[in-house]
Amino acid sequence: MMMIERHDVQALSDIDIYVYEAVASKVVESGSAGLDGLVRASGLSEDDVRRSIAVLIEQGYVVPRGDRYGLGPHTFEVEY
């Protein structure tokens, strides 16, 4: 049986949640998200998106897939 590690979504900043929602939207559209698309979709600077992606990867919400990103297991609902 696979256990899903539970993370504290409340530990994420508003920017992190916004970037997560952008990743989720891109994953639904095309199966994965690239940095350029996330910058365009979020309207944030590339540095802000990179910092947020690092937090999301560390927390397990986003998983790197080469130079793109996918979603990790999550326990909360996302609107996109």
Biopython code that builds the backbone (N, CA, C, O; Angstrom):
import numpy as np
from Bio.PDB.StructureBuilder import StructureBuilder

atoms = [
    (1, "MET", "N", (0.844, -1.181, 0.000)),
    (1, "MET", "CA", (0.000, 0.000, 0.000)),
    (1, "MET", "C", (0.887, 1.241, 0.000)),
    (1, "MET", "O", (1.844, 1.321, 0.770)),
    (2, "MET", "N", (0.573, 2.204, -0.858)),
    (2, "MET", "CA", (1.354, 3.427, -0.956)),
    (2, "MET", "C", (0.808, 4.466, 0.019)),
    (2, "MET", "O", (-0.397, 4.716, 0.065)),
    (3, "MET", "N", (1.704, 5.065, 0.795)),
    (3, "MET", "CA", (1.287, 6.119, 1.718)),
    (3, "MET", "C", (1.552, 7.465, 1.082)),
    (3, "MET", "O", (2.615, 7.691, 0.503)),
    (4, "ILE", "N", (0.593, 8.350, 1.189)),
    (4, "ILE", "CA", (0.774, 9.711, 0.706)),
    (4, "ILE", "C", (1.171, 10.573, 1.882)),
    (4, "ILE", "O", (0.448, 10.682, 2.873)),
    (5, "GLU", "N", (2.335, 11.181, 1.751)),
    (5, "GLU", "CA", (2.805, 12.073, 2.809)),
    (5, "GLU", "C", (1.959, 13.336, 2.792)),
    (5, "GLU", "O", (1.744, 13.930, 1.735)),
    (6, "ARG", "N", (1.488, 13.739, 3.941)),
    (6, "ARG", "CA", (0.641, 14.925, 4.024)),
    (6, "ARG", "C", (1.498, 16.138, 4.369)),
    (6, "ARG", "O", (2.281, 16.121, 5.319)),
    (7, "HIS", "N", (1.329, 17.183, 3.576)),
    (7, "HIS", "CA", (2.050, 18.431, 3.779)),
    (7, "HIS", "C", (1.083, 19.477, 4.284)),
    (7, "HIS", "O", (-0.129, 19.341, 4.117)),
    (8, "ASP", "N", (1.598, 20.494, 4.887)),
    (8, "ASP", "CA", (0.772, 21.567, 5.433)),
    (8, "ASP", "C", (0.621, 22.669, 4.391)),
    (8, "ASP", "O", (1.535, 23.464, 4.176)),
    (9, "VAL", "N", (-0.545, 22.705, 3.748)),
    (9, "VAL", "CA", (-0.780, 23.715, 2.721)),
    (9, "VAL", "C", (-0.727, 25.117, 3.318)),
    (9, "VAL", "O", (-0.453, 26.078, 2.599)),
    (10, "GLN", "N", (-0.981, 25.250, 4.600)),
    (10, "GLN", "CA", (-0.941, 26.559, 5.242)),
    (10, "GLN", "C", (0.478, 27.104, 5.343)),
    (10, "GLN", "O", (0.667, 28.289, 5.616)),
    (11, "ALA", "N", (1.481, 26.247, 5.123)),
    (11, "ALA", "CA", (2.870, 26.698, 5.150)),
    (11, "ALA", "C", (3.253, 27.388, 3.837)),
    (11, "ALA", "O", (4.326, 27.983, 3.740)),
    (12, "LEU", "N", (2.382, 27.308, 2.832)),
    (12, "LEU", "CA", (2.668, 27.929, 1.546)),
    (12, "LEU", "C", (2.230, 29.383, 1.545)),
    (12, "LEU", "O", (1.218, 29.741, 2.148)),
    (13, "SER", "N", (3.007, 30.220, 0.859)),
    (13, "SER", "CA", (2.641, 31.629, 0.719)),
    (13, "SER", "C", (1.560, 31.763, -0.356)),
    (13, "SER", "O", (1.275, 30.815, -1.088)),
    (14, "ASP", "N", (0.975, 32.937, -0.435)),
    (14, "ASP", "CA", (-0.010, 33.199, -1.482)),
    (14, "ASP", "C", (0.613, 33.020, -2.861)),
    (14, "ASP", "O", (-0.032, 32.498, -3.771)),
    (15, "ILE", "N", (1.854, 33.447, -3.019)),
    (15, "ILE", "CA", (2.547, 33.290, -4.309)),
    (15, "ILE", "C", (2.732, 31.812, -4.618)),
    (15, "ILE", "O", (2.529, 31.390, -5.757)),
    (16, "ASP", "N", (3.117, 31.012, -3.613)),
    (16, "ASP", "CA", (3.301, 29.576, -3.832)),
    (16, "ASP", "C", (1.998, 28.930, -4.300)),
    (16, "ASP", "O", (2.005, 28.112, -5.220)),
    (17, "ILE", "N", (0.903, 29.288, -3.682)),
    (17, "ILE", "CA", (-0.391, 28.715, -4.066)),
    (17, "ILE", "C", (-0.760, 29.174, -5.477)),
    (17, "ILE", "O", (-1.275, 28.384, -6.268)),
    (18, "TYR", "N", (-0.505, 30.421, -5.791)),
    (18, "TYR", "CA", (-0.783, 30.958, -7.127)),
    (18, "TYR", "C", (0.034, 30.213, -8.185)),
    (18, "TYR", "O", (-0.489, 29.853, -9.239)),
    (19, "VAL", "N", (1.317, 29.986, -7.898)),
    (19, "VAL", "CA", (2.172, 29.257, -8.844)),
    (19, "VAL", "C", (1.718, 27.804, -8.939)),
    (19, "VAL", "O", (1.716, 27.231, -10.028)),
    (20, "TYR", "N", (1.334, 27.202, -7.817)),
    (20, "TYR", "CA", (0.824, 25.825, -7.843)),
    (20, "TYR", "C", (-0.405, 25.741, -8.757)),
    (20, "TYR", "O", (-0.530, 24.814, -9.557)),
    (21, "GLU", "N", (-1.303, 26.714, -8.631)),
    (21, "GLU", "CA", (-2.498, 26.727, -9.478)),
    (21, "GLU", "C", (-2.123, 26.872, -10.956)),
    (21, "GLU", "O", (-2.762, 26.273, -11.821)),
    (22, "ALA", "N", (-1.088, 27.666, -11.246)),
    (22, "ALA", "CA", (-0.620, 27.804, -12.627)),
    (22, "ALA", "C", (-0.049, 26.478, -13.129)),
    (22, "ALA", "O", (-0.288, 26.096, -14.275)),
    (23, "VAL", "N", (0.706, 25.771, -12.278)),
    (23, "VAL", "CA", (1.234, 24.458, -12.656)),
    (23, "VAL", "C", (0.072, 23.510, -12.939)),
    (23, "VAL", "O", (0.067, 22.816, -13.956)),
    (24, "ALA", "N", (-0.913, 23.481, -12.040)),
    (24, "ALA", "CA", (-2.061, 22.582, -12.204)),
    (24, "ALA", "C", (-2.791, 22.870, -13.514)),
    (24, "ALA", "O", (-3.178, 21.946, -14.229)),
    (25, "SER", "N", (-2.975, 24.137, -13.823)),
    (25, "SER", "CA", (-3.659, 24.521, -15.057)),
    (25, "SER", "C", (-2.888, 24.042, -16.282)),
    (25, "SER", "O", (-3.475, 23.498, -17.217)),
    (26, "LYS", "N", (-1.577, 24.245, -16.273)),
    (26, "LYS", "CA", (-0.740, 23.824, -17.403)),
    (26, "LYS", "C", (-0.712, 22.302, -17.530)),
    (26, "LYS", "O", (-0.710, 21.772, -18.641)),
    (27, "VAL", "N", (-0.689, 21.596, -16.397)),
    (27, "VAL", "CA", (-0.690, 20.128, -16.423)),
    (27, "VAL", "C", (-1.988, 19.626, -17.048)),
    (27, "VAL", "O", (-1.969, 18.685, -17.841)),
    (28, "VAL", "N", (-3.113, 20.246, -16.698)),
    (28, "VAL", "CA", (-4.397, 19.846, -17.280)),
    (28, "VAL", "C", (-4.390, 20.104, -18.790)),
    (28, "VAL", "O", (-4.891, 19.287, -19.562)),
    (29, "GLU", "N", (-3.825, 21.236, -19.207)),
    (29, "GLU", "CA", (-3.785, 21.604, -20.625)),
    (29, "GLU", "C", (-2.874, 20.694, -21.440)),
    (29, "GLU", "O", (-3.258, 20.225, -22.512)),
    (30, "SER", "N", (-1.649, 20.441, -20.927)),
    (30, "SER", "CA", (-0.655, 19.772, -21.767)),
    (30, "SER", "C", (0.124, 18.646, -21.096)),
    (30, "SER", "O", (1.043, 18.096, -21.702)),
    (31, "GLY", "N", (-0.218, 18.294, -19.869)),
    (31, "GLY", "CA", (0.459, 17.188, -19.207)),
    (31, "GLY", "C", (1.643, 17.578, -18.346)),
    (31, "GLY", "O", (2.069, 16.800, -17.492)),
    (32, "SER", "N", (2.189, 18.786, -18.560)),
    (32, "SER", "CA", (3.294, 19.277, -17.740)),
    (32, "SER", "C", (3.397, 20.787, -17.926)),
    (32, "SER", "O", (2.734, 21.367, -18.787)),
    (33, "ALA", "N", (4.234, 21.410, -17.111)),
    (33, "ALA", "CA", (4.381, 22.867, -17.154)),
    (33, "ALA", "C", (5.849, 23.233, -17.297)),
    (33, "ALA", "O", (6.708, 22.669, -16.619)),
    (34, "GLY", "N", (6.129, 24.173, -18.178)),
    (34, "GLY", "CA", (7.481, 24.699, -18.343)),
    (34, "GLY", "C", (7.595, 26.045, -17.649)),
    (34, "GLY", "O", (6.589, 26.716, -17.415)),
    (35, "LEU", "N", (8.798, 26.434, -17.325)),
    (35, "LEU", "CA", (9.040, 27.689, -16.610)),
    (35, "LEU", "C", (8.489, 28.896, -17.370)),
    (35, "LEU", "O", (7.821, 29.742, -16.776)),
    (36, "ASP", "N", (8.759, 28.985, -18.671)),
    (36, "ASP", "CA", (8.276, 30.133, -19.451)),
    (36, "ASP", "C", (6.752, 30.238, -19.402)),
    (36, "ASP", "O", (6.206, 31.330, -19.242)),
    (37, "GLY", "N", (6.080, 29.118, -19.539)),
    (37, "GLY", "CA", (4.625, 29.121, -19.482)),
    (37, "GLY", "C", (4.101, 29.529, -18.124)),
    (37, "GLY", "O", (3.069, 30.193, -18.029)),
    (38, "LEU", "N", (4.807, 29.137, -17.063)),
    (38, "LEU", "CA", (4.391, 29.512, -15.710)),
    (38, "LEU", "C", (4.578, 31.001, -15.473)),
    (38, "LEU", "O", (3.753, 31.641, -14.819)),
    (39, "VAL", "N", (5.667, 31.553, -16.006)),
    (39, "VAL", "CA", (5.901, 32.995, -15.873)),
    (39, "VAL", "C", (4.783, 33.748, -16.600)),
    (39, "VAL", "O", (4.219, 34.698, -16.057)),
    (40, "ARG", "N", (4.469, 33.329, -17.811)),
    (40, "ARG", "CA", (3.392, 33.985, -18.576)),
    (40, "ARG", "C", (2.046, 33.820, -17.879)),
    (40, "ARG", "O", (1.297, 34.787, -17.745)),
    (41, "ALA", "N", (1.734, 32.607, -17.434)),
    (41, "ALA", "CA", (0.428, 32.330, -16.828)),
    (41, "ALA", "C", (0.239, 33.065, -15.504)),
    (41, "ALA", "O", (-0.864, 33.505, -15.182)),
    (42, "SER", "N", (1.317, 33.194, -14.744)),
    (42, "SER", "CA", (1.200, 33.797, -13.417)),
    (42, "SER", "C", (1.356, 35.308, -13.429)),
    (42, "SER", "O", (0.836, 35.997, -12.551)),
    (43, "GLY", "N", (2.079, 35.831, -14.435)),
    (43, "GLY", "CA", (2.359, 37.260, -14.460)),
    (43, "GLY", "C", (3.425, 37.673, -13.456)),
    (43, "GLY", "O", (3.660, 38.864, -13.247)),
    (44, "LEU", "N", (4.067, 36.692, -12.837)),
    (44, "LEU", "CA", (5.132, 36.953, -11.854)),
    (44, "LEU", "C", (6.481, 36.985, -12.565)),
    (44, "LEU", "O", (6.603, 36.558, -13.713)),
    (45, "SER", "N", (7.482, 37.494, -11.870)),
    (45, "SER", "CA", (8.827, 37.485, -12.444)),
    (45, "SER", "C", (9.371, 36.056, -12.474)),
    (45, "SER", "O", (8.920, 35.196, -11.717)),
    (46, "GLU", "N", (10.338, 35.814, -13.349)),
    (46, "GLU", "CA", (10.943, 34.484, -13.416)),
    (46, "GLU", "C", (11.580, 34.112, -12.076)),
    (46, "GLU", "O", (11.492, 32.959, -11.651)),
    (47, "ASP", "N", (12.219, 35.073, -11.408)),
    (47, "ASP", "CA", (12.831, 34.796, -10.106)),
    (47, "ASP", "C", (11.785, 34.369, -9.078)),
    (47, "ASP", "O", (12.009, 33.425, -8.321)),
    (48, "ASP", "N", (10.638, 35.062, -9.049)),
    (48, "ASP", "CA", (9.571, 34.689, -8.106)),
    (48, "ASP", "C", (9.055, 33.287, -8.399)),
    (48, "ASP", "O", (8.828, 32.501, -7.480)),
    (49, "VAL", "N", (8.869, 32.974, -9.676)),
    (49, "VAL", "CA", (8.377, 31.644, -10.043)),
    (49, "VAL", "C", (9.407, 30.582, -9.675)),
    (49, "VAL", "O", (9.047, 29.531, -9.145)),
    (50, "ARG", "N", (10.683, 30.846, -9.950)),
    (50, "ARG", "CA", (11.733, 29.869, -9.598)),
    (50, "ARG", "C", (11.775, 29.616, -8.086)),
    (50, "ARG", "O", (11.882, 28.471, -7.647)),
    (51, "ARG", "N", (11.690, 30.691, -7.295)),
    (51, "ARG", "CA", (11.700, 30.521, -5.833)),
    (51, "ARG", "C", (10.497, 29.719, -5.368)),
    (51, "ARG", "O", (10.619, 28.833, -4.522)),
    (52, "SER", "N", (9.360, 30.029, -5.913)),
    (52, "SER", "CA", (8.144, 29.332, -5.529)),
    (52, "SER", "C", (8.192, 27.860, -5.951)),
    (52, "SER", "O", (7.806, 26.980, -5.181)),
    (53, "ILE", "N", (8.655, 27.600, -7.149)),
    (53, "ILE", "CA", (8.783, 26.214, -7.620)),
    (53, "ILE", "C", (9.704, 25.429, -6.694)),
    (53, "ILE", "O", (9.423, 24.272, -6.382)),
    (54, "ALA", "N", (10.797, 26.039, -6.251)),
    (54, "ALA", "CA", (11.717, 25.366, -5.330)),
    (54, "ALA", "C", (11.003, 24.982, -4.037)),
    (54, "ALA", "O", (11.200, 23.881, -3.522)),
    (55, "VAL", "N", (10.181, 25.880, -3.515)),
    (55, "VAL", "CA", (9.412, 25.584, -2.293)),
    (55, "VAL", "C", (8.421, 24.460, -2.570)),
    (55, "VAL", "O", (8.301, 23.528, -1.775)),
    (56, "LEU", "N", (7.720, 24.542, -3.678)),
    (56, "LEU", "CA", (6.719, 23.532, -4.010)),
    (56, "LEU", "C", (7.349, 22.158, -4.228)),
    (56, "LEU", "O", (6.760, 21.144, -3.856)),
    (57, "ILE", "N", (8.528, 22.115, -4.821)),
    (57, "ILE", "CA", (9.241, 20.841, -4.992)),
    (57, "ILE", "C", (9.673, 20.312, -3.629)),
    (57, "ILE", "O", (9.497, 19.131, -3.333)),
    (58, "GLU", "N", (10.239, 21.191, -2.799)),
    (58, "GLU", "CA", (10.689, 20.780, -1.464)),
    (58, "GLU", "C", (9.532, 20.204, -0.645)),
    (58, "GLU", "O", (9.713, 19.241, 0.100)),
    (59, "GLN", "N", (8.356, 20.791, -0.786)),
    (59, "GLN", "CA", (7.175, 20.341, -0.039)),
    (59, "GLN", "C", (6.488, 19.144, -0.701)),
    (59, "GLN", "O", (5.590, 18.545, -0.109)),
    (60, "GLY", "N", (6.899, 18.793, -1.917)),
    (60, "GLY", "CA", (6.336, 17.636, -2.600)),
    (60, "GLY", "C", (5.096, 17.912, -3.429)),
    (60, "GLY", "O", (4.498, 16.979, -3.966)),
    (61, "TYR", "N", (4.694, 19.168, -3.547)),
    (61, "TYR", "CA", (3.497, 19.505, -4.318)),
    (61, "TYR", "C", (3.747, 19.484, -5.823)),
    (61, "TYR", "O", (2.837, 19.212, -6.606)),
    (62, "VAL", "N", (4.980, 19.771, -6.220)),
    (62, "VAL", "CA", (5.380, 19.787, -7.625)),
    (62, "VAL", "C", (6.580, 18.870, -7.774)),
    (62, "VAL", "O", (7.452, 18.821, -6.906)),
    (63, "VAL", "N", (6.617, 18.138, -8.891)),
    (63, "VAL", "CA", (7.753, 17.253, -9.149)),
    (63, "VAL", "C", (8.423, 17.671, -10.461)),
    (63, "VAL", "O", (7.748, 17.918, -11.460)),
    (64, "PRO", "N", (9.762, 17.747, -10.449)),
    (64, "PRO", "CA", (10.471, 18.091, -11.679)),
    (64, "PRO", "C", (10.423, 16.920, -12.655)),
    (64, "PRO", "O", (10.516, 15.758, -12.260)),
    (65, "ARG", "N", (10.278, 17.246, -13.920)),
    (65, "ARG", "CA", (10.294, 16.253, -15.003)),
    (65, "ARG", "C", (11.193, 16.799, -16.095)),
    (65, "ARG", "O", (10.721, 17.361, -17.083)),
    (66, "GLY", "N", (12.485, 16.628, -15.909)),
    (66, "GLY", "CA", (13.447, 17.230, -16.829)),
    (66, "GLY", "C", (13.403, 18.737, -16.655)),
    (66, "GLY", "O", (13.621, 19.243, -15.554)),
    (67, "ASP", "N", (13.121, 19.458, -17.735)),
    (67, "ASP", "CA", (13.039, 20.916, -17.636)),
    (67, "ASP", "C", (11.580, 21.379, -17.490)),
    (67, "ASP", "O", (11.269, 22.552, -17.698)),
    (68, "ARG", "N", (10.701, 20.452, -17.132)),
    (68, "ARG", "CA", (9.279, 20.764, -16.948)),
    (68, "ARG", "C", (8.851, 20.297, -15.557)),
    (68, "ARG", "O", (9.642, 19.717, -14.813)),
    (69, "TYR", "N", (7.597, 20.557, -15.222)),
    (69, "TYR", "CA", (7.093, 20.238, -13.888)),
    (69, "TYR", "C", (5.741, 19.562, -13.977)),
    (69, "TYR", "O", (4.934, 19.843, -14.863)),
    (70, "GLY", "N", (5.516, 18.656, -13.026)),
    (70, "GLY", "CA", (4.232, 17.986, -12.889)),
    (70, "GLY", "C", (3.744, 18.147, -11.463)),
    (70, "GLY", "O", (4.407, 18.775, -10.638)),
    (71, "LEU", "N", (2.586, 17.580, -11.175)),
    (71, "LEU", "CA", (2.013, 17.671, -9.834)),
    (71, "LEU", "C", (2.396, 16.465, -9.001)),
    (71, "LEU", "O", (2.398, 15.333, -9.486)),
    (72, "GLY", "N", (2.718, 16.715, -7.751)),
    (72, "GLY", "CA", (2.919, 15.645, -6.793)),
    (72, "GLY", "C", (1.594, 15.348, -6.129)),
    (72, "GLY", "O", (0.591, 15.991, -6.438)),
    (73, "PRO", "N", (1.568, 14.376, -5.215)),
    (73, "PRO", "CA", (0.331, 14.090, -4.500)),
    (73, "PRO", "C", (-0.089, 15.303, -3.661)),
    (73, "PRO", "O", (0.753, 15.999, -3.094)),
    (74, "HIS", "N", (-1.374, 15.538, -3.592)),
    (74, "HIS", "CA", (-1.845, 16.682, -2.798)),
    (74, "HIS", "C", (-3.152, 16.312, -2.110)),
    (74, "HIS", "O", (-3.853, 15.385, -2.516)),
    (75, "THR", "N", (-3.451, 17.043, -1.087)),
    (75, "THR", "CA", (-4.622, 16.746, -0.262)),
    (75, "THR", "C", (-5.582, 17.910, -0.204)),
    (75, "THR", "O", (-6.425, 17.976, 0.691)),
    (76, "PHE", "N", (-5.469, 18.827, -1.140)),
    (76, "PHE", "CA", (-6.368, 19.969, -1.166)),
    (76, "PHE", "C", (-6.866, 20.201, -2.574)),
    (76, "PHE", "O", (-6.222, 19.788, -3.539)),
    (77, "GLU", "N", (-8.000, 20.853, -2.700)),
    (77, "GLU", "CA", (-8.613, 21.111, -3.994)),
    (77, "GLU", "C", (-8.058, 22.405, -4.582)),
    (77, "GLU", "O", (-7.804, 23.371, -3.863)),
    (78, "VAL", "N", (-7.876, 22.407, -5.879)),
    (78, "VAL", "CA", (-7.344, 23.569, -6.577)),
    (78, "VAL", "C", (-8.385, 24.048, -7.579)),
    (78, "VAL", "O", (-9.011, 23.243, -8.268)),
    (79, "GLU", "N", (-8.565, 25.363, -7.656)),
    (79, "GLU", "CA", (-9.421, 25.942, -8.679)),
    (79, "GLU", "C", (-8.536, 26.598, -9.723)),
    (79, "GLU", "O", (-7.684, 27.419, -9.383)),
    (80, "TYR", "N", (-8.725, 26.248, -10.987)),
    (80, "TYR", "CA", (-7.932, 26.833, -12.069)),
    (80, "TYR", "C", (-8.790, 27.004, -13.294)),
    (80, "TYR", "O", (-8.310, 27.483, -14.322)),
]
sb = StructureBuilder()
sb.init_structure("model")
sb.init_model(0)
sb.init_chain("A")
sb.init_seg("    ")
for serial, (resi, resn, name, xyz) in enumerate(atoms, 1):
    if name == "N":
        sb.init_residue(resn, " ", resi, " ")
    sb.init_atom(name, np.array(xyz, "f"), 0.0, 1.0, " ", f" {name:<3s}", serial, name[0])
structure = sb.get_structure()
